[in-house]
Amino acid sequence: MNNSNENSQNTKHISKEIIGTQSNILKGKKIVLCITASVAAYKAIDLSRTLMRNGAEVFPVMSKSTKSKLLTEEMMNWATGNKTVSELTSDLEHIALANYGKSDIVIVYPCTANTLGKFANGIEDNPVTTVLSVAFGSGIPIVIAPAMHEAMYENIIIMENIKKLKSLGVSILEPSITEDKAKVISADKVVQFVINKITTPKARMKSKINVLVTAGSTVEYIDSIRILTNLSSGKMGMNIAQQCLDKGFNVTFVYGHGSLNIPDDPRMENIKIKTTQEMLKTVKDRILDEKQHVVFHTAAVADFSISHSNRTIPNKLDTQNGTKTIKLVPTQKIVDKIKQFDKNIFLVAFKAEYGISKELLLKKAFDKLDECNGNLIVANDVSRKGCDFGSDTNEVYIIDKERKIIHIPLRSKKEIASQLIEIVCKKLDIC
């Protein structure tokens, strides 16, 4: 019986499977999430899940008035995978959560005017205010995100409470004033604040690493509705972007033709383009506007465009008029221009071939690496089994400027992306 209980206690809650799925920048951090009786209480679910996706463990605390009217304990148990504290018992839950060194930060989200006033004046009459009192005494950082009606927020007494708490070192994340409401700050902004507040200098350094990833194919218009393109899905680029997010990097994702489900992440800017010229302009603008430390150019850029006599795309060509002759002209090689925009970028190029020998594939990769002045190149043959466009697997050769070759046999694109990122991190000494 005892063994059974021990096993059940050690079983990881299924909700915790999302921990670290976006990044590990908050890995190992214990966050206490206090929820008060605001109609915005439901937003605590999104906040807890976003914190977890960035690596944190979240422990919910709520007052009786919150759980009886606005949000159930069961919902927060599910959201966090940890038992919600809604009353204090002889187990001393407030000490376990907020005593010296027990947690990394306490967040009140959302925070009512009532809780603000109690905390500012040392009143402890429910689990939330008691946890806050202990956390303040033990020096654990406290973050408060107010939510209330605008008139309440502008009440001079409440403003004085906020001013007092700020003077005592409590962080107040100001609400947005709309529709006569002081609406609680977004979960994404809270997460970014927490990252800046409690992560190590090394982790913060990582979050300042900017990475640009191109993915998918580009299209070239034959007429207003017909295009030239290729079968690239963008899956390799998406896996690379995800692995970079897991490292805590900021990612710009430039995606061409395709139907990938792109995740919504506050650290990833998604830019959708169509043509080769649009991708080139976007890449150039992003490099010149904001320092990019690494560029992964995985996109399968269309090799040819259509030469239109009047330089404008015609309306739909009518098949009734018989055979049409179109003239193909080479497109600009985006990968060859990246180092021209910024010579200090660490450039990872990609070379896809079809139905050639290993020796010829490697030779073409060597030549392309020299031609684009890249730092690494990833070469593959899409004719090989499991390596075709749109597949979830690939077999690749990773080659550096010293012509060192790393062969990765058939693996998932996620595994390949992970190994590639580790290689890049080691070369840049940022891991």
Long-range contacts (C-beta under 8 A, 24 or more apart in sequence): 12-81, 13-81, 13-82, 14-81, 15-78, 15-79, 15-80, 15-81, 16-52, 16-57, 16-81, 18-49, 18-52, 18-53, 19-52, 19-53, 19-55, 19-56, 19-57, 20-53, 20-54, 20-55, 20-246, 21-53, 21-246, 22-50, 22-53, 22-54, 22-245, 22-246, 22-263, 22-265, 23-53, 23-54, 23-55, 23-245, 23-246, 23-247, 23-248, 23-267, 24-54, 24-55, 24-246, 24-247, 24-248, 25-54, 25-55, 25-195, 25-199, 25-203, 25-206, 25-207, 25-248, 26-51, 26-54, 26-55, 26-56, 26-194, 26-195, 26-198, 26-199, 27-55, 27-56, 28-55, 29-55, 29-56, 29-57, 29-104, 29-105, 29-198, 29-199, 30-56, 30-57, 30-59, 30-102, 30-103, 30-104, 31-56, 31-57, 31-58, 31-59, 31-103, 31-104, 31-105, 31-106, 31-107, 31-194, 32-58, 32-59, 32-61, 32-97, 32-98, 32-103, 32-105, 32-106, 32-107, 32-131, 32-135, 33-58, 33-59, 33-60, 33-61, 33-80, 33-107, 33-109, 34-60, 34-61, 34-62, 34-106, 34-107, 34-108, 34-109, 34-111, 34-128, 34-131, 34-132, 35-60, 35-61, 35-62, 35-63, 35-66, 35-71, 35-76, 35-108, 35-109, 35-110, 35-128, 36-62, 36-63, 36-66, 36-108, 36-110, 36-111, 36-112, 36-114, 36-115, 36-128, 37-63, 37-65, 37-66, 37-69, 37-70, 37-112, 37-114, 38-70, 38-110, 38-111, 38-112, 38-147, 38-148, 38-184, 39-70, 40-110, 40-147, 40-183, 40-184, 41-66, 41-70, 41-71, 41-110, 42-70, 42-71, 43-109, 43-110, 43-184, 43-187, 44-71, 44-76, 44-79, 44-109, 44-110, 45-71, 45-75, 45-76, 45-79, 46-187, 47-107, 47-109, 47-187, 47-190, 47-191, 48-76, 48-79, 48-80, 49-79, 50-187, 50-188, 50-191, 51-191, 51-194, 52-80, 54-191, 54-195, 56-194, 57-82, 58-82, 59-85, 59-97, 59-103, 60-84, 60-85, 61-85, 61-86, 61-93, 61-97, 61-127, 61-128, 61-131, 62-86, 62-127, 62-128, 63-115, 63-126, 63-127, 63-128, 64-126, 65-126, 85-127, 85-131, 86-127, 87-127, 88-127, 88-130, 93-127, 93-131, 94-127, 94-130, 94-131, 94-133, 94-134, 95-134, 97-131, 97-134, 97-135, 98-131, 98-132, 98-134, 98-135, 98-138, 98-140, 99-134, 99-138, 100-138, 100-139, 101-138, 102-138, 102-140, 103-135, 103-140, 104-140, 104-141, 104-198, 105-140, 105-141, 105-142, 105-143, 105-194, 105-197, 105-198, 106-131, 106-132, 106-135, 106-140, 106-141, 106-142, 106-143, 107-142, 107-143, 107-144, 107-145, 107-190, 107-194, 108-132, 108-142, 108-143, 108-144, 108-145, 109-143, 109-145, 109-184, 109-187, 109-190, 110-145, 110-146, 110-147, 110-184, 111-144, 111-145, 111-146, 111-147, 112-146, 112-147, 112-148, 113-146, 113-148, 113-152, 113-153, 113-155, 113-158, 116-144, 116-146, 116-158, 116-161, 116-162, 116-165, 117-157, 117-158, 117-161, 119-144, 119-165, 120-161, 120-162, 120-164, 120-165, 121-161, 136-168, 136-170, 141-171, 141-197, 141-198, 142-170, 142-171, 143-170, 143-171, 143-173, 143-190, 143-193, 143-194, 143-197, 144-170, 144-171, 144-172, 144-173, 145-172, 145-173, 145-175, 145-184, 145-185, 145-190, 146-172, 146-173, 146-174, 146-175, 146-182, 146-184, 147-175, 147-181, 147-182, 147-183, 147-184, 148-175, 148-181, 148-182, 149-180, 149-181, 149-182, 150-177, 150-180, 150-181, 150-182, 151-180, 152-182, 153-177, 153-182, 171-197, 188-266, 189-266, 191-266, 192-266, 203-248, 205-430, 206-247, 206-248, 206-249, 206-430, 207-248, 207-249, 207-250, 207-267, 208-250, 209-247, 209-248, 209-249, 209-250, 209-293, 209-294, 209-430, 210-249, 210-250, 210-251, 210-252, 210-290, 210-291, 210-292, 210-293, 210-294, 211-241, 211-244, 211-249, 211-250, 211-251, 211-252, 211-292, 211-293, 211-294, 211-295, 211-296, 212-251, 212-252, 212-254, 212-283, 212-286, 212-287, 212-292, 212-294, 212-295, 212-296, 213-237, 213-240, 213-241, 213-244, 213-251, 213-252, 213-253, 213-254, 213-295, 213-296, 213-298, 214-254, 214-255, 214-256, 214-279, 214-283, 214-295, 214-296, 214-297, 214-298, 214-299, 214-334, 215-240, 215-241, 215-253, 215-254, 215-255, 215-256, 215-258, 215-260, 215-298, 215-299, 216-255, 216-256, 216-257, 216-258, 216-260, 216-299, 216-300, 217-256, 217-257, 217-258, 217-299, 217-300, 217-301, 217-302, 218-256, 218-257, 218-273, 218-274, 218-275, 218-276, 218-278, 218-279, 218-299, 218-300, 218-301, 218-302, 218-331, 219-256, 219-257, 219-274, 219-275, 219-302, 220-275, 220-276, 220-302, 220-304, 220-305, 220-306, 220-331, 221-275, 221-306, 221-313, 222-306, 222-317, 222-326, 223-313, 223-314, 223-315, 223-316, 223-317, 224-313, 224-314, 224-315, 224-316, 225-316, 226-316, 226-317, 227-257, 228-302, 228-304, 228-305, 228-306, 229-257, 229-302, 230-300, 230-302, 230-389, 231-388, 231-389, 231-390, 232-256, 232-257, 232-258, 232-299, 232-300, 232-389, 233-258, 233-260, 233-389, 233-390, 234-258, 234-260, 234-298, 234-299, 235-260, 235-390, 235-391, 235-392, 235-413, 236-298, 236-350, 236-394, 236-413, 236-416, 236-417, 237-296, 237-298, 237-299, 238-262, 239-413, 239-414, 239-416, 239-417, 240-296, 240-298, 240-417, 240-420, 240-421, 241-268, 242-414, 242-417, 243-414, 243-417, 243-418, 243-420, 243-421, 244-421, 247-421, 247-425, 247-431, 252-286, 252-292, 254-279, 254-282, 254-283, 254-286, 254-299, 256-299, 276-301, 276-302, 276-305, 276-331, 276-332, 276-334, 277-332, 279-334, 280-332, 280-334, 280-337, 283-334, 283-337, 283-338, 283-341, 284-337, 284-341, 287-338, 287-341, 287-342, 287-345, 288-341, 288-342, 291-342, 292-342, 292-345, 293-345, 293-346, 293-428, 294-345, 294-346, 294-347, 294-348, 294-424, 294-428, 295-338, 295-345, 295-346, 295-347, 295-348, 296-348, 296-350, 297-334, 297-335, 297-338, 297-347, 297-348, 297-349, 297-350, 298-350, 298-378, 299-334, 300-352, 300-389, 301-331, 301-333, 301-334, 301-335, 302-331, 303-330, 303-331, 304-328, 304-329, 304-330, 304-331, 305-329, 305-330, 305-331, 333-372, 335-368, 335-372, 335-374, 336-371, 336-372, 338-372, 339-372, 339-373, 339-374, 346-375, 346-424, 346-427, 346-428, 347-372, 347-373, 347-374, 347-375, 347-376, 348-374, 348-375, 348-376, 348-377, 348-378, 348-420, 348-424, 349-374, 349-376, 349-377, 349-378, 350-377, 350-378, 350-379, 350-380, 351-377, 351-378, 351-379, 351-380, 352-379, 352-380, 352-381, 352-382, 353-379, 353-380, 353-381, 353-382, 354-381, 354-382, 354-383, 355-381, 355-383, 356-381, 361-397, 362-397, 362-399, 362-405, 365-397, 365-399, 366-399, 366-403, 369-399, 369-401, 374-401, 375-400, 375-401, 375-427, 376-400, 376-401, 376-420, 376-423, 376-424, 376-427, 378-420, 385-410, 386-410, 398-423, 400-427
